[in-house]
Amino acid sequence: MATPTGRHRHDRLSALPDGILVRFLSHLGSVDAASTAALSHRWRHIHAAVPVVDLVDPESDQISSAIVAKNSESPFRTLRLGELWPPHDALHQAVATATAAGLQEFDVKLRHGDCSNRKLCPFRRHPDASADFDDSMRGSFTATPPHIFRCDTLRRLRLTNFQLDVPAGGVSMPSLEILSLTRIMATTDEAVQQLVSGCPNLADLTLEQCPSVADLVVASPRLESFAMICCHNAAHVVLHTQRLRTLRYKGGLPAGENFLMIADCTNVLAMTIDICESLVGKSAPAVVPITKLITRCASLTFLHLHLRPAMAYHSGAFTRVLRHHPHLRQLALKGLLKDDQTIRSVSTLLRNTPELDVLSLFPLRPQPAKPYYLGVDSDDDYDSEEEEEEDGGASDDNQGVRVPLSLWESNIECLHKLRKIKLHNYKGKPNERLLAKYLLSKATSLEQFFVTLPAKTTADRQLKLTNELKYWRANKRAIVSCTLL
């Protein structure tokens, strides 16, 4: 059978119905989609029917051109922009046109120079760390387009680096299901509450670095996922929902047990707790608001704990909490591996997770303070690959790994049932190797041991670490895989 020529292959693609071609182009950026018009006469007008405008760093006239190019008879479903120094008039015009044409998704991430990179967290390690925008940043963000707040068809709204300016007419978005607000400057203290109150059918709400949020009530009975990340001024949050499934909190230790009130916690299956501040010197009562919150969610099957400075810090308090979670199947722990005492704390935490199926560990090492320039903020605890090269990552391979007798003799039930262990950002440092050896030597039913290594790990070192991990296995049939980040 003769091999089809290039033209025939092209014709077979062009022969597809318009609807199929439109769906194909919907997954491309708007610039790439528009460029297909040059392929042939068949493709000349296909891109005009694509219901998506997706632009990254567009030129000044590209937003208007993308809107004008749309077929007036076709729906306008999605507007996605990633932009530095946005042209305000073009953005507002695009929103007005899109909302009139049945817009369903508005996802715009703006960047305003260095102002967009500074994380709002008072527990960071540079002297200018703050929970709020400083005076030099106020008024520098683009105001939210007013048309968006009266759009009956909108289902997904994601705003990043905006000034939230709720119009006098209020908010009415009855179809909105997903709302994500990141780094929002609010013109009034009630702006975020007004926006949330105008969305009675929210199913997914994410608030990240929104310093104006203090008291918040979410009335939607359909809410299934809630995340509050570095909103450090928040004091009291009420969720009137009985359908919550996923909960994420990142911030400091709450001041009281009533910080987060949920109408019904019994359906929460997945929870992430990330405490920004150091727990050194904090008494056990200080972590009670967090432990009480975890306890109330008695149906948890997944729990992620990121505690500073060390992994499983205050392990005794959290161990008591885990007694109330017989359904827990997946546990993730993140933090510094300071010494073998930290590994003992991890083993203590595992004592009350007898039915654990998957264990994920994110060992970190302290990172020296870096110059705070141009507003660029790096992650708190992560050590850089440059530091790995400086302190000689391979030098530890010739040192033996001895598990302390008290740790070795501990009997932890879940280690005889675990099927999967995931160890992230593994560099083969002494405490990391001790943790890996302890787990591999005790996990008698282990099936898979996944390890991720720093991207700059050499092939020789990758092989050496893999062979060492395989040697420590209690179950020789367990698969050990080491991949680069």
Disulfide bonds with the S-S distance in Angstrom:
none
